[in-house]
Amino acid sequence: MNRYDFIVIGSGPAGRRAAIQAAKIGRSVLVVEKGRRVGGVSVHTGTIPSKTLRETVLNLTGWRERGFYGKAYRVKKDITARDLMARLHMTLDHEVDVLEHQFARNGVETMFGTGRFVDSHGVEVTLDNGDVRRVEGNKILISVGTRPYRPADVPFNGTSVLDSDEILEVPRLPRSLTVVGGGVIGVEYATIFSALDVSVSLVESRPSILEFIDHELIEDFTHQLRDRGMAIRFGSKVKSIEFENDWPVTILENGRRMRSELLLYAAGRVGATDSLNLASCGLTADERGRMKVDPKTFQTEVPHIYAAGDAIGFPSLASTSMEQGRIAACHAFNIAMPPAPDYFPYGIYSVPEISTVGMSEEEVRHRGIPYECGIARFRETSRGHIMGLNNGMLKMIFSIKTRRLLGVHIVGEGATELVHIGQAVLNLHGTLEYFIENTFNYPTLAEGYKIAALDAWNRMGAL
Ligand SMILES: Cc1cc2nc3c(=O)[nH]c(=O)nc-3n(C[C@H](O)[C@H](O)[C@H](O)COP(=O)(O)OP(=O)(O)OC[C@H]3O[C@@H](n4cnc5c(N)ncnc54)[C@H](O)[C@@H]3O)c2cc1C
């Protein structure tokens, strides 16, 4: 068969969720994937590998126990790259296994090769052995994701100057690391390596890191990083990268030089749309390879061709990509969808982790909404004492007029899980009273919600 109801190009979170959604309602679905296994960046070089690495590092270093036993405490002495890789491969194999099984159960066909459009319904797939297959789709989803941005003047060499895909294959742990790029990926890797006691410098040309996050949270976070010895260089661009005795030296425009054993260049990613021959179906991508879509339906300018996931840009998360894929498939096959909730959470798996949902204090102020904040420190909770936490905070923002929750911002242990309580209250339009009136399990970090609410209530008063 070479005609399908739905052709999905790319098997990352957006593609796989769309494919399964369409297959579940009985449509014939083909997923075209140029990698050797399904899963996309999320499974092979992005989300899952970096989170597995983080978990392994936290376990082997005994990071979570250091509040009690001191900075020198380690579960395993002399941690090697091999220790880190072992768990990585096991996790990835398992993830791929689950995915392949999902596809098989739902009757989704896969074809391994690089897809390119020949016209608006036709896709040509070049297989690994050079054979070319032609397939037709009534509806087509572009979910090809991104690849690391590699500017020509950065001397990537696969050994000491690496991008964020290559860092996963690092053969031995460096003693020092410079990370260029204070976005999510740069910050995650910088803090993971720092937890391994690697000497880390983080370079960001803007005046701060993670600028889209509530600034009070970032101040707390940056303070924690500096406190444990990380060198953070804001506000200066990289002028050049040179080598001194094989070690890369990062030279900033302000004249500062940073020499380290390894350099990770993590300043952005570009959409992998260049190989798709988009012109053949009347579509284009911007200079960073990203495509424009209708934000409600994920249709491109050619209505039967959809695009979802990182290939359409912000927010470029696996979580949101899956939802976009599902919505695109539902729209393509006329499955009714309720309107999307107002807010989705953002999780940053740095050490410590950060998670946020809703409006930041800067945004609330910018919109002119009268507001009040409430803050809880994890060290104020009994759970925090039990866990030996010295850091961590939960901040909530409420409207003074309606008392509705406007935003939740958390830095510290469990932030990416805890945030979902706030997300539920926010999207269900709950108010300060929800947190005041409800009982929370004790002792938990979630109790921080009640403490932060009481903190706001002290200034806002009763209803
Ligand atoms: C280091 C790192 C850490 C991350 N951490 C998180 C996190 O903690 N949480 C989170 O939510 N998100 C995280 N992300 C982001 C997340 O990985 C992406 O948002 C997600 O993978 C995007 O999914 P996608 O479906 O758009 O495509 P991708 O996962 O990028 O997959 C695209 C697939 O398309 C294939 N492809 C490309 N071109 C073609 C072609 N022409 N023909 C056939 N196949 C093709 C590729 O081989 C690939 O398999 C992280 C990303 C990185 C890089």
The ligand as a MOL file (V3000), in Angstrom:
LIG
                    3D

  0  0  0     0  0            999 V3000
M  V30 BEGIN CTAB
M  V30 COUNTS 53 58 0 0 0
M  V30 BEGIN ATOM
M  V30 1 C 18.9460 18.4050 25.7910 0
M  V30 2 C 17.4560 18.5730 25.7040 0
M  V30 3 C 16.6890 18.4340 26.8440 0
M  V30 4 C 15.2970 18.5580 26.7800 0
M  V30 5 N 14.5630 18.4290 27.9230 0
M  V30 6 C 13.2060 18.5200 27.8810 0
M  V30 7 C 12.4100 18.3190 29.0450 0
M  V30 8 O 12.9250 18.0570 30.1160 0
M  V30 9 N 11.0650 18.4000 28.9590 0
M  V30 10 C 10.4500 18.6740 27.7740 0
M  V30 11 O 9.2010 18.7350 27.7390 0
M  V30 12 N 11.1770 18.8780 26.6350 0
M  V30 13 C 12.5340 18.8050 26.6680 0
M  V30 14 N 13.2810 18.9890 25.5280 0
M  V30 15 C 12.5990 19.3400 24.2840 0
M  V30 16 C 12.0270 18.1000 23.6000 0
M  V30 17 O 13.0090 17.1230 23.3990 0
M  V30 18 C 11.4240 18.5360 22.2910 0
M  V30 19 O 10.4870 19.5580 22.5500 0
M  V30 20 C 10.7320 17.4010 21.5680 0
M  V30 21 O 11.6040 16.3300 21.3170 0
M  V30 22 C 10.1620 17.8950 20.2420 0
M  V30 23 O 9.4370 16.8840 19.6670 0
M  V30 24 P 9.1260 16.8250 18.1150 0
M  V30 25 O 8.0640 15.8020 17.9830 0
M  V30 26 O 8.8740 18.1790 17.6060 0
M  V30 27 O 10.4280 16.3080 17.3850 0
M  V30 28 P 11.7580 15.5790 17.7490 0
M  V30 29 O 11.7100 14.9130 19.0630 0
M  V30 30 O 12.8340 16.5720 17.5070 0
M  V30 31 O 11.8030 14.4320 16.6510 0
M  V30 32 C 11.8330 14.7200 15.2960 0
M  V30 33 C 12.1100 13.4530 14.5300 0
M  V30 34 O 11.9810 13.7210 13.1480 0
M  V30 35 C 12.9750 12.9960 12.4400 0
M  V30 36 N 13.1870 13.6470 11.1270 0
M  V30 37 C 13.7320 14.8610 10.8800 0
M  V30 38 N 13.7290 15.1220 9.5660 0
M  V30 39 C 13.1680 14.0550 8.9720 0
M  V30 40 C 12.8750 13.7140 7.6140 0
M  V30 41 N 13.1370 14.5670 6.6110 0
M  V30 42 N 12.3170 12.5070 7.3670 0
M  V30 43 C 12.0340 11.6310 8.3740 0
M  V30 44 N 12.2790 11.9010 9.6760 0
M  V30 45 C 12.8280 13.1000 9.9670 0
M  V30 46 C 14.1830 13.0650 13.3520 0
M  V30 47 O 15.0960 11.9950 13.0790 0
M  V30 48 C 13.5270 12.9080 14.7190 0
M  V30 49 O 13.4660 11.5570 15.1110 0
M  V30 50 C 14.6860 18.8580 25.5490 0
M  V30 51 C 15.4530 18.9800 24.3930 0
M  V30 52 C 16.8310 18.8440 24.4610 0
M  V30 53 C 17.6360 18.9740 23.1940 0
M  V30 END ATOM
M  V30 BEGIN BOND
M  V30 1 1 1 2
M  V30 2 1 2 3
M  V30 3 2 2 52
M  V30 4 2 3 4
M  V30 5 1 4 5
M  V30 6 1 4 50
M  V30 7 2 5 6
M  V30 8 1 6 7
M  V30 9 1 6 13
M  V30 10 2 7 8
M  V30 11 1 7 9
M  V30 12 1 9 10
M  V30 13 2 10 11
M  V30 14 1 10 12
M  V30 15 2 12 13
M  V30 16 1 13 14
M  V30 17 1 14 15
M  V30 18 1 14 50
M  V30 19 1 15 16
M  V30 20 1 16 17
M  V30 21 1 16 18
M  V30 22 1 18 19
M  V30 23 1 18 20
M  V30 24 1 20 21
M  V30 25 1 20 22
M  V30 26 1 22 23
M  V30 27 1 23 24
M  V30 28 2 24 25
M  V30 29 1 24 26
M  V30 30 1 24 27
M  V30 31 1 27 28
M  V30 32 2 28 29
M  V30 33 1 28 30
M  V30 34 1 28 31
M  V30 35 1 31 32
M  V30 36 1 32 33
M  V30 37 1 33 34
M  V30 38 1 33 48
M  V30 39 1 34 35
M  V30 40 1 35 36
M  V30 41 1 35 46
M  V30 42 1 36 37
M  V30 43 1 36 45
M  V30 44 2 37 38
M  V30 45 1 38 39
M  V30 46 1 39 40
M  V30 47 2 39 45
M  V30 48 1 40 41
M  V30 49 2 40 42
M  V30 50 1 42 43
M  V30 51 2 43 44
M  V30 52 1 44 45
M  V30 53 1 46 47
M  V30 54 1 46 48
M  V30 55 1 48 49
M  V30 56 2 50 51
M  V30 57 1 51 52
M  V30 58 1 52 53
M  V30 END BOND
M  V30 END CTAB
M  END
